[in-house]
Amino acid sequence: MVFRCLRERTEHIMRTRALLAGIVMVLLICGPAAAGYIDNGNGTVTDTATGLVWQKQDDAKKRTWAEAVAYCKGLSLAGHKDWRLPEVKELQSILDSKRRAPAIDPIFTGAKSYGYWSGTDHTTFFTQAWWIYFLDGGLGYNSKTDPAFAIYVRCVR
């Protein structure tokens, strides 16, 4: 009786291990689930991985950092007025490394292969802010007050 119970328990453990090994193999071969986006049909896109709601299309106007902050604060889109400049990690979350020029999912219409401002200050140079280069996903920073440095903005909420 004891041996039968032990044998059944061992067989159960072996089946469980085989199932887990299969799952691990699928994950190793296929990789993690890709980010998903929902076009909300109102000029916004929801990132299903982060829950953030993004402006679907930028307005194709280059802005200084201060102008970008003011633009997002003043944006009224899809019945919401709580838009803001995204943090650099949030902006990086919509990069698509499988794409280039621009390195972003085509659900984001009108995206430029150019720089987009973030709301993240440089940790050493507080007069500078980070931006993402959507040609290839590069990261850079520049002066927040330099009127000669103007790039695009995509707001988030």
N, C-alpha and C positions, 0 to 999 in steps of 0.2 A: 504494500500500500504506500509506504513512504517513498519507495523507488519510483512508483508510477507518478506520484505527485511531483517529485523532483524532475522526472523526465518531461512531464507536461509543462512545468515551469521553465525548464531549459528550452524547450521547443518554442514557447511563447517569447522568450528573450531573443532567441535566434531570429524569429520572424520580425520582431520589432527592430532589431539591428539591421536586418536586410532592408526593411522599409526605410529606415533612417538613412542608410547608405545610398539608396536610390534617390531620395530627396536631395541629399548633399550633391550627388553627381549631377542632377538636373540643375541645381543652383550654380555649380561650377561651370557647367557647359553653357548655360543660358545667361548667366549673370543676373544681377538684381533687376527687378521690374523697372521699366523705363518710366520716366516722369510722364504724367498725363496732364492734359489741359482740356478745359471745357470752354468753348466759345459761348459766352452767356447771351449773345445776340443783342447786346446793348452797348457795344464798344468796349467791353471788358472780357478778360480771360481769367479763369480760375485755375490755379496750379493745384492739382489734386494731391501732390506730395507735401506741399507746405501749407495749403489753405489760403495763400495770399491771392488777392485779386489784383490783376494788372491792367493797366491801360493797354488796350489791344494795339493801337497804332499811335505812334508819337506824331506830333504835329509838324515834323520836318523843319523845325526851327532850332538853330544853335543858340545856346544861352551860356552866360557865365554861371558860375556856381550859385551866386546870390539870386540871379534871375530864375534859375532852375528851382531853387527852394520856394521862391515866391509863386512860380507857376503851379507847382504841385499843391501848395497851400490854397491857392485860389481856384483850383480845378473843380468844376461841378460836372460829374459824369455818372450816368446810370443812377441818378437819384441820390448820389453820395457827395459829400463835401469834405470828407476826412482823408483826402489823398495826401501823400507825402513822398519825398525823395527816398528811394530804397536804400537800405544799408548795403555795403559792398557784398556781404555774404548772400543777401537776398538777390541781388543783381546777378551774382555768379550762379545762383540756383536755376536761372532760366537759360544759361549758356548750354549749347548743344555741341559737344566735342566731336560729333560725327559730321557736323556741318561746318562750312566755311563761307565767309563773304556773303551774307552774315552768318555767324555761328549761333543761330537761334532758330527755334522751331518756326516754320512758316505760318503757324496760326497767328503769330505776331506780325501783322501786315505792315508793310512800309518800313521794316527795320533797316537801318543803315549799317554798313560795314565801317563803323566809325566809333568814336568814344561816346559813352553814356555816363553821366554823373551818378555818383552815389552820395548818400548823406553821411558817409563815414569820414571823420577827420583822420589825418595821418597821426599816428601816436607820438611822433617826435616833433613834427612840424605842424603845429595846430592851425597855421594859416593855409594849410593845404588839405585837399580832399582827394579820396580815391575815386577812380573811374575805371570802367571796363571797356576794352577795345573789342567791339563785336565783329571785327574782321576775323579774328582767330582766338578770341578769349583772353587776350593779354590784359595785364593789370598795370595801371599807372597812377600817378598822382600829380596834381598841379595846384597852383595858387588859386585860392577861392576868390581873390580880389583882382586878379589880372584881367583887365577888360579885353585883352587880345586873345585870351584862351576861352573859346566858346565851343561847347559840344552839345550833343543831344540829351534828352531826358525822357525816361519812361516812368510814370508815376505808379505807385502801388498803395494798397490799403489793406 
